[in-house]
Amino acid sequence: MNEGKGSLPNRALASLLAIIFLIGVMGPVPVMAADDDPVEGARSEVLNRSLNIGYKGVISHEKILEDFEKAFSTVEKTVYVRTKNAVFVTPATLRAIDAAARRAGKTAVIRCDTMENTENTVQGRIFVEPAQLTALESDLKLGIFTQRSKVRSVQTIFERSFDNAVRVIHCEQKGTFGARLRIAVKLDFSGMDTDNLKFFLYDKDSNRFTQLKDTNYSFDDNEFLHFYTESAGSIVIADSVLYPK
């Protein structure tokens, strides 16, 4: 029985290195939410990237600030501006949003949706709070994936190594987000005890995993799983401690 940390067998690591990750999603239309922030089912309005995304998938400094400035005048407290398929955000943009929010006396949150390849469906979302990230020194990657092509290799390794059923989330950011952020994903937990979920961070370079504590996970009315983490990378979810085969 493995409760917190461990390593995977060499054969499992070899299978990981044999997999090539595939991805493809591109490009329109920010949605500014009201004071509350439900994950709106799995559907959104338009495929591809929102209009506040610029070259190479960066969140546009000017356009995201314009979106927040417009929202500050209509929302009382916490302002959520949505992006679709943003790849990364720069520290300068995060600091500029935080400064604008402070001037307006508001709290700013960027809701970054990662969409499915084949249909207009949210597969993952990260809630980025610029006020928590003013000390960030490098770009923050925003992709949150549950699609098969992104998680298959890690899922296969864990299923071959342990008796547990697992689900996997692939975060493009590696190591740390720089702050404790909220993630939301929609996964099929059929056959798993959702009252007893445990979260693990897997590091493919060292072939080791560590249990994540204090995730404060919950499910919303649309069956999205919400949880908190500062750690980023491949996140593995089981419904008990991991039992090696």
C-alpha positions, 0 to 999 in steps of 0.5 A: 500500500502506498499512501503518499510518495512512490516511484513507478517501475522501469517498464512503466517509464519506458511506456511513457517515453514511447508515447507522443502527445498530440494537441490541436485547438485554435481560435474567438469571444470573451464572456464576462461573467456575473458576480458568481462563477458557475462552470456553464455546463460543458458548452460555450458559445464559439469554437477556437480562441477568444478575441482576447488571445493574441499571437502564439496563444498569449492573453492579449495585454491590451484586450484583456485589460479592456475586457476587465475595464468594461466589466468593472463598471457592471459587476459589484465585487468579483469580476470574471473575464473568460478566455478560450484556449489561451496558451499562456499569460505574461507576468506583466499582464497579470500585474496590470490586471491586478493594478486596474482591479485595485484602482476599481476596488474589485477582485479580478479573476481570469477564467481560462477554458481549454476546449475539446478538439472536436467540439465546442466543449470545455474540458478544463478550466483554471481560475487565475487570480492576478492578485496572487501572482504579482511576484511571478517572474515567468509566463504562466501556461494555462492549458488544462487537458483531460483528452485522451491524447494528452493523458493516455501515457500517464494513465496507462502507466498507473493502470499497469502499475496499480490496482486502482482505477485512476483519472488523469489531468494534464496541466501544461504548466510544470512544477508550480502555478506560483499560487494555490489556484482552482481547477475545474474539469469534467471527468467520468468517475463511474465506478469510483467513490467520489466521496473519497478522492485522492490526488497525486502529482506525477513527475515523469522525469523522476518517475515519482509521485507525491500525494497532494493535500488540502485540495478541498475538492467538490462537484458543482451542479454541472458535475464539474470537479473543482479542486485547489492546487499549487502543484502543476503537471500530471495530476492523477486521481484515485479513490483510495491510496495506491495499491501496487500490482 
